Amino acid sequence: MKSILLTGIREMELCDTPMPSIQEGTDVLMKIEQVGVCGSDVHYYETGRIGDQIVEFPFALGHECAATVEAVGSDVTRVKPGDRIAVDPAMPCFACDQCLDGREHTCRKLRFLGCPGQAEGCLGEYLVMPEASCFLLGSLSFTQGVLCEPLAIGVYAAQQAGVKEGMSVAMLGAGPIGLSCQVSAMALGAADCLVTDLIPERLEMAQRHGASWAGSPEQQDIVAEIRRQHPEGVDVVFECAGQQETVDQGVSLLKPGGKLMLIGIPRESVISLNIHEARRREVTLVNVRRQNQCTQTAIDWIQEGRLQVDFMRTHQFDLEKTQDAFELVVGYREGVMKAIVEF
């Protein structure tokens, strides 16, 4: 089959790779239809690593995908050949203490698509995944299926933050994860969503889809402006940029007892915190590790019309042009939000 492999820093090749096959009774062989380019994929593309997870070349990236079921193992009961599915890229063991405690996303033996040392990614024509990672799309499109992966993170973050009717929330970073947090918070009843980003097109997109205010830290003092609108601070801040600056802003924006949701992946291994400012107002910091049991919720919310995600898809590429997609995302060019590789 044809696959795109990362062969070096910012180097990709279209290669012939072995066709995967069903090995376990719970395996599902699927034909990949679309793959989204994620910020974490770009980390590996640009630097070859995220923290201590280091790529050994060649390696297949990609973890946001939608597919058509090709064949199933003898124990599979929920999906059948021909079914259209969204794929949860996480493969927990379901047997360790974390899994038994309902925390499959922090499974001791977790394997994740496109993660070095765990599993090759989905940038190939076919893929085998366990049935537990397969979710029927119903009336959703393949694009919506791809977008369910980042959306599930937004759903999980909003639920972990305890967003409810009437709350004020701020999203620092308006990429796909920031906007997924925005639409999820609004679906849970957030009354006021304030968004920051450096890219004008992303700010415009956030406002078109429900943000009450959007601003750039390059154009204004966003802490002063949000504080002007909310003198007592906001209830929740979703930090989606993975930057020291946005962590500092997040602490400054919260009201006493507020929550800072740390979702963005920093390139650095260490970030600092104004502990006195955070302590005096008893700010809660919550690290968000991907998502947990929210893929079906994401599908349901789209199907029920509680939120929209289609607007996030801005660019489409053929498999042979995958590197062009990555370069577009790396450079934040052409107002890119989500670039999708279509097979």
GITAKA-V377558 format. One record per helix or strand of 2 or more residues. SS is the DSSP state (~ for helix, > for strand). FROM is the first residue (numbers start at 0). LEN is the number of residues. If there is no record, write none. Layout:
ss = {SS SS}
from = {FROM FROM}
len = {LEN LEN}
This chain:
ss = {> > > ~ > > > > > ~ ~ > > ~ > ~ > ~ > ~ > ~ > ~ > ~ > ~ ~ > ~ ~ >}
from = {1 10 26 38 48 52 63 83 89 96 103 110 125 130 133 141 167 175 191 199 212 221 233 243 253 274 283 294 309 312 318 332 337}
len = {7 6 10 9 2 2 9 4 2 4 3 3 5 3 3 20 5 12 5 9 3 8 6 10 9 6 4 9 3 6 12 3 5}
